[in-house]
Amino acid sequence: VTTYSILYWQEIPSLVEAKDGETTSKAQLSDRFQDLIDKAAMRRDLFGTDAYIEGFKKGPSIETEGTPEEAVRVVKEGLENNFEEIAKAALHTPEA
């Protein structure tokens, strides 16, 4: 059984990891995700603080089909394809 999880900074994904017992595969998302994390952290006055580091959390393990490499590729591709929606949600400023 292969499971995958996503490492997030708050709600923004950063890394995908999958494993099936002994085999583990990981992939960092593209640089635009790190740029988004930094931009969101600056807007929230968290950049360069302990709260910034503490913002990284691993999401739940989710069972999936295929090898760890396939799982990482599919999940990463889905996140990359949804970047605009992720960015819009992360940078949304609620109206006062």
FIGU-101896 format. One line per field, with one value per atom (N, C-alpha, C): residue number from 1; atom name; x, y, z. Coordinates in nm, 3 decimals. Each point is the difference from the previous one (the first is absolute). Example, Ala and Ser with C-alpha at 12.3 -4.5 7.8 and 13.67 -1.06 7.14 Angstrom:
BEGIN
resi	c(1|1|1|2|2|2) $
name	c(N|CA|C|N|CA|C) $
u	c(1.319|-0.089|0.090|-0.035|0.082|-0.077) $
v	c(-0.569|0.119|0.120|0.105|0.119|0.109) $
w	c(0.780|0.000|0.000|-0.072|0.006|0.073) $
This chain:
BEGIN
resi	c(1|1|1|2|2|2|3|3|3|4|4|4|5|5|5|6|6|6|7|7|7|8|8|8|9|9|9|10|10|10|11|11|11|12|12|12|13|13|13|14|14|14|15|15|15|16|16|16|17|17|17|18|18|18|19|19|19|20|20|20|21|21|21|22|22|22|23|23|23|24|24|24|25|25|25|26|26|26|27|27|27|28|28|28|29|29|29|30|30|30|31|31|31|32|32|32|33|33|33|34|34|34|35|35|35|36|36|36|37|37|37|38|38|38|39|39|39|40|40|40|41|41|41|42|42|42|43|43|43|44|44|44|45|45|45|46|46|46|47|47|47|48|48|48|49|49|49|50|50|50|51|51|51|52|52|52|53|53|53|54|54|54|55|55|55|56|56|56|57|57|57|58|58|58|59|59|59|60|60|60|61|61|61|62|62|62|63|63|63|64|64|64|65|65|65|66|66|66|67|67|67|68|68|68|69|69|69|70|70|70|71|71|71|72|72|72|73|73|73|74|74|74|75|75|75|76|76|76|77|77|77|78|78|78|79|79|79|80|80|80|81|81|81|82|82|82|83|83|83|84|84|84|85|85|85|86|86|86|87|87|87|88|88|88|89|89|89|90|90|90|91|91|91|92|92|92|93|93|93|94|94|94|95|95|95|96|96|96) $
name	c(N|CA|C|N|CA|C|N|CA|C|N|CA|C|N|CA|C|N|CA|C|N|CA|C|N|CA|C|N|CA|C|N|CA|C|N|CA|C|N|CA|C|N|CA|C|N|CA|C|N|CA|C|N|CA|C|N|CA|C|N|CA|C|N|CA|C|N|CA|C|N|CA|C|N|CA|C|N|CA|C|N|CA|C|N|CA|C|N|CA|C|N|CA|C|N|CA|C|N|CA|C|N|CA|C|N|CA|C|N|CA|C|N|CA|C|N|CA|C|N|CA|C|N|CA|C|N|CA|C|N|CA|C|N|CA|C|N|CA|C|N|CA|C|N|CA|C|N|CA|C|N|CA|C|N|CA|C|N|CA|C|N|CA|C|N|CA|C|N|CA|C|N|CA|C|N|CA|C|N|CA|C|N|CA|C|N|CA|C|N|CA|C|N|CA|C|N|CA|C|N|CA|C|N|CA|C|N|CA|C|N|CA|C|N|CA|C|N|CA|C|N|CA|C|N|CA|C|N|CA|C|N|CA|C|N|CA|C|N|CA|C|N|CA|C|N|CA|C|N|CA|C|N|CA|C|N|CA|C|N|CA|C|N|CA|C|N|CA|C|N|CA|C|N|CA|C|N|CA|C|N|CA|C|N|CA|C|N|CA|C|N|CA|C|N|CA|C|N|CA|C|N|CA|C|N|CA|C|N|CA|C|N|CA|C|N|CA|C|N|CA|C|N|CA|C|N|CA|C|N|CA|C|N|CA|C) $
u	c(0.085|-0.085|0.089|-0.027|0.073|-0.081|0.068|-0.063|0.081|-0.068|0.071|-0.047|0.085|-0.036|0.064|-0.053|0.048|0.049|0.117|0.051|-0.052|-0.062|-0.058|0.070|0.004|0.024|-0.138|-0.054|-0.140|-0.085|-0.068|-0.084|0.067|0.125|0.069|0.088|-0.022|0.082|0.144|0.093|0.141|0.071|-0.037|0.070|-0.098|0.021|-0.081|0.091|-0.047|0.075|-0.093|0.051|-0.078|0.088|-0.063|0.075|-0.088|0.067|-0.070|0.083|0.018|0.084|0.144|0.083|0.143|0.035|-0.081|0.032|-0.068|0.080|-0.052|0.040|-0.091|0.027|-0.048|0.080|-0.035|0.022|-0.077|0.021|-0.042|0.092|-0.029|-0.085|-0.097|-0.077|0.087|-0.045|0.079|0.027|0.098|0.042|-0.114|-0.097|-0.110|-0.077|-0.002|-0.065|0.079|0.134|0.081|-0.013|-0.004|-0.021|-0.135|-0.103|-0.132|0.002|0.069|0.014|0.065|0.109|0.070|-0.089|-0.072|-0.088|-0.112|-0.060|-0.108|0.055|0.119|0.061|0.026|0.046|0.024|-0.130|-0.105|-0.130|-0.055|0.036|-0.049|0.099|0.104|0.105|0.064|0.023|0.061|0.135|0.040|0.125|0.118|0.088|0.120|-0.024|-0.115|-0.032|-0.014|-0.003|-0.025|-0.136|-0.096|-0.134|0.005|0.094|0.017|0.040|0.101|0.047|-0.109|-0.068|-0.106|-0.121|-0.006|-0.111|0.003|0.114|0.011|-0.060|-0.096|-0.069|-0.023|0.011|-0.025|-0.149|-0.058|-0.140|-0.020|-0.125|-0.030|0.055|0.026|0.040|-0.126|0.009|-0.114|0.042|-0.080|0.029|-0.031|0.082|-0.018|0.051|-0.026|0.046|0.139|0.071|0.128|0.119|0.114|0.126|0.013|0.091|0.024|0.039|0.082|0.042|-0.120|-0.089|-0.120|-0.091|-0.016|-0.085|0.053|0.130|0.061|-0.021|0.021|-0.014|-0.144|-0.098|-0.140|-0.044|0.034|-0.040|0.068|0.130|0.074|-0.061|-0.030|-0.060|-0.133|-0.082|-0.128|0.017|0.095|0.025|0.053|0.094|0.056|-0.110|-0.091|-0.110|-0.099|-0.005|-0.092|0.069|0.120|0.077|-0.078|-0.064|-0.070|-0.107|-0.076|-0.104|0.061|0.109|0.069|0.053|0.061|0.057|-0.110|-0.109|-0.110|-0.055|-0.018|-0.051|0.100|0.128|0.103|0.020|-0.019|0.026|-0.127|-0.113|-0.129|0.003|-0.039|-0.010|-0.148|-0.046|-0.142|-0.036|-0.120|-0.045|-0.036|0.032|-0.027|-0.144) $
v	c(-0.118|0.118|0.124|0.090|0.126|0.109|0.079|0.116|0.124|0.113|0.126|0.103|0.099|0.115|0.123|0.113|0.129|0.082|0.059|0.095|0.137|0.068|0.133|0.105|0.123|0.116|0.064|-0.007|0.035|-0.074|0.067|-0.071|-0.019|0.042|-0.005|-0.125|-0.085|-0.121|0.033|-0.082|0.022|-0.123|-0.119|-0.123|-0.117|-0.097|-0.122|-0.117|-0.089|-0.119|-0.120|-0.111|-0.123|-0.117|-0.102|-0.119|-0.123|-0.114|-0.130|-0.102|0.025|-0.090|0.047|-0.062|0.034|0.113|0.023|0.099|0.133|0.108|0.135|0.086|0.083|0.094|0.138|0.103|0.137|0.093|0.107|0.102|0.136|0.094|0.138|0.059|0.082|0.068|0.109|0.055|0.099|0.124|0.077|0.120|0.098|0.001|0.096|-0.027|-0.125|-0.029|0.060|-0.010|0.060|0.152|0.056|0.145|0.040|-0.082|0.027|-0.009|-0.100|-0.014|0.125|0.045|0.118|0.125|0.015|0.116|-0.001|-0.117|-0.012|0.027|-0.051|0.022|0.148|0.070|0.144|0.074|-0.035|0.064|-0.024|-0.113|-0.036|0.036|0.075|0.043|-0.118|-0.110|-0.119|-0.034|0.070|-0.033|0.020|-0.100|0.010|-0.017|-0.054|-0.018|-0.148|-0.032|-0.139|-0.046|0.090|-0.035|-0.045|0.055|-0.042|-0.147|-0.037|-0.139|-0.092|0.045|-0.081|-0.017|0.080|-0.009|-0.124|-0.070|-0.121|-0.118|-0.065|-0.115|-0.105|-0.125|-0.111|-0.033|-0.013|-0.037|-0.148|-0.045|-0.140|-0.094|-0.124|-0.104|-0.050|-0.007|-0.040|-0.120|-0.105|-0.118|0.028|-0.059|0.020|-0.121|-0.004|-0.108|0.032|-0.103|0.018|0.002|0.027|0.006|0.137|0.012|0.132|0.104|-0.038|0.094|0.049|-0.094|0.038|0.090|-0.033|0.080|0.143|0.013|0.134|0.078|-0.066|0.068|0.050|-0.085|0.036|0.111|-0.012|0.100|0.133|-0.004|0.123|0.068|-0.079|0.055|0.069|-0.063|0.059|0.132|0.004|0.125|0.109|-0.037|0.098|0.056|-0.087|0.044|0.091|-0.009|0.083|0.118|0.034|0.106|0.131|0.040|0.130|0.006|-0.107|-0.004|0.001|-0.075|-0.005|0.139|0.066|0.134|0.101|-0.006|0.093|-0.015|-0.124|-0.024|0.044|-0.024|0.033|0.150|0.073|0.145|0.082|-0.067|0.068|0.086|0.123|0.090|0.021|-0.048|0.018|0.148|0.030|0.140|0.036|0.124|0.046|0.039) $
w	c(0.000|0.000|0.000|-0.091|-0.008|0.070|0.080|0.062|-0.036|-0.010|-0.023|0.101|0.020|0.083|-0.060|0.037|-0.051|0.118|-0.015|0.099|-0.040|0.095|-0.024|0.085|-0.050|0.085|0.013|0.117|0.023|-0.103|-0.091|-0.097|-0.136|-0.014|-0.129|-0.008|-0.100|-0.012|-0.039|0.048|-0.025|-0.055|0.050|-0.035|0.004|-0.089|-0.002|0.033|0.088|0.038|-0.009|-0.056|-0.006|0.041|0.059|0.039|-0.005|-0.015|0.000|0.077|0.124|0.081|-0.001|-0.085|-0.001|-0.096|-0.102|-0.103|0.032|-0.007|0.021|-0.119|-0.045|-0.108|0.046|-0.030|0.038|-0.118|-0.005|-0.102|0.055|-0.009|0.034|-0.112|0.034|-0.104|-0.062|-0.112|-0.072|0.086|-0.042|0.074|0.022|-0.088|0.017|0.129|0.048|0.127|0.116|-0.004|0.106|-0.005|-0.120|-0.013|0.060|-0.023|0.055|0.153|0.053|0.146|0.058|-0.062|0.050|-0.008|-0.110|-0.017|0.104|0.021|0.099|0.141|0.028|0.132|0.024|-0.102|0.014|0.025|-0.073|0.019|0.140|0.058|0.134|0.109|-0.038|0.095|0.072|-0.072|0.060|-0.060|-0.106|-0.068|0.093|0.008|0.083|0.149|0.037|0.142|0.031|0.129|0.041|-0.051|-0.005|-0.047|-0.147|-0.076|-0.139|-0.005|0.077|0.003|0.055|0.102|0.061|-0.092|-0.106|-0.094|-0.087|-0.004|-0.081|0.073|-0.063|0.058|-0.108|0.040|-0.092|0.002|-0.119|-0.012|0.028|-0.003|0.030|-0.107|0.038|-0.095|-0.071|-0.133|-0.082|-0.084|0.003|-0.082|-0.145|-0.089|-0.143|-0.076|-0.127|-0.087|-0.053|-0.046|-0.067|0.093|-0.060|0.074|0.067|0.096|0.059|-0.104|-0.097|-0.104|-0.081|-0.035|-0.076|0.083|0.126|0.088|0.011|0.022|0.011|-0.129|-0.114|-0.129|-0.020|0.028|-0.021|0.095|0.128|0.098|-0.030|-0.030|-0.032|-0.123|-0.102|-0.122|0.031|0.083|0.038|0.073|0.093|0.074|-0.093|-0.087|-0.095|-0.090|-0.044|-0.087|0.073|0.131|0.080|0.066|-0.045|0.065|0.009|-0.108|-0.001|0.108|0.016|0.102|0.141|0.016|0.130|0.035|-0.098|0.023|0.032|-0.073|0.023|0.142|0.044|0.135|0.106|-0.024|0.099|0.016|-0.108|0.004|0.014|0.014|0.016|0.126|-0.015|0.114|0.030|0.115|0.033|0.006|-0.047|0.004|0.143|0.036|0.138|0.018) $
